[in-house]
């Protein structure tokens, strides 16, 4: 059985053309080893397309889970970092 998409998606998103904010979390365990988790989230600007915005939201959501951002104040401050003024 073969499947085909209902709505074809032709992506115009090029990750090379996007600026990113890199977020990181450093955790030192009981043995003194340090683990670093890094996530890159695209910066939103005036030239973004709907696809660019959806990708930014997707990457931001991944970062919230991986880096443990779970309070409203922290989420807002991190979200603002990904919006170009």
C-alpha positions in Angstrom: 0.0 0.0 0.0 1.4 3.4 -0.9 0.5 6.7 0.6 0.6 10.2 -0.8 0.2 13.5 1.0 -3.0 15.3 0.7 -1.4 18.8 0.6 2.0 18.8 -1.1 4.5 20.9 0.8 7.2 22.6 -1.2 9.5 24.1 1.4 11.1 27.4 0.8 12.9 27.3 4.2 16.7 27.4 4.0 18.4 27.0 7.4 21.5 28.7 6.0 19.6 31.9 5.5 18.4 32.1 9.1 20.0 33.7 12.2 19.7 31.7 15.4 19.8 32.3 19.1 21.7 29.5 20.9 20.3 28.5 24.3 22.2 26.2 26.6 21.9 24.4 29.9 24.9 23.3 32.0 24.4 20.6 34.6 27.1 19.3 36.9 26.5 15.8 38.3 27.6 14.4 41.6 30.9 13.1 40.0 31.8 16.6 38.9 31.2 15.9 35.3 29.5 18.7 33.4 26.8 18.1 30.8 25.8 20.8 28.4 22.6 20.8 26.4 22.4 23.2 23.5 19.5 24.2 21.3 19.3 26.7 18.4 16.1 28.6 17.8 15.6 30.7 14.7 15.2 34.5 15.2 11.9 35.9 13.9 12.2 39.1 11.8 10.0 41.2 9.5 10.8 39.0 6.5 9.5 35.7 7.9 7.1 33.5 6.1 4.4 31.3 7.7 6.7 28.4 7.4 9.6 30.2 9.1 7.3 31.1 12.0 6.1 27.5 12.4 9.6 26.2 12.4 10.6 28.8 15.0 7.6 27.7 17.2 8.6 24.0 16.7 12.2 24.6 17.7 11.2 26.8 20.6 8.9 24.1 21.9 11.8 21.5 21.6 14.0 23.9 23.6 11.4 24.4 26.4 11.3 20.6 26.9 15.0 19.9 26.6 16.1 22.9 28.8 13.4 22.7 31.4 11.8 26.1 30.8 8.6 25.7 32.7 7.5 29.0 34.2 5.7 31.8 32.4 8.2 34.4 33.2 11.1 32.3 32.0 9.3 31.3 28.8 8.4 34.9 28.0 12.0 36.1 28.5 13.3 33.2 26.3 10.6 33.8 23.6 11.5 37.5 23.5 15.2 36.5 22.7 13.9 35.0 19.5 12.1 38.0 18.3 14.1 40.7 16.5 13.1 44.2 17.5 
